[in-house]
Amino acid sequence: MTPEDLIQETKETLEFNTKKVEILDKDIEKIKSEAIEKINKLQQDRNQIVSQILKDKGGLEKLEKLINANNKVESK
């Protein structure tokens, strides 16, 4: 193998590996983007459920107070 052949082979290997890295970087970015999208969706779903829980707790507390107030009136 001549020095020129070795240089050419090394250049080709560098180009090939550079392309592979570019493809991998694109795949990584795509996966990151999809993951962030899914995480955001899950967080939205979670926030909606937590909001409903807080509303239900508030409603339950009001009902309990109302029942307790009625029970006090009836027991007098």
PyMOL commands that set and color helices and strands:
alter all, ss='L'
color gray80, all
select helices_A, chain A and resi 3-75
alter helices_A, ss='H'
color red, helices_A
deselect
rebuild
show_as cartoon
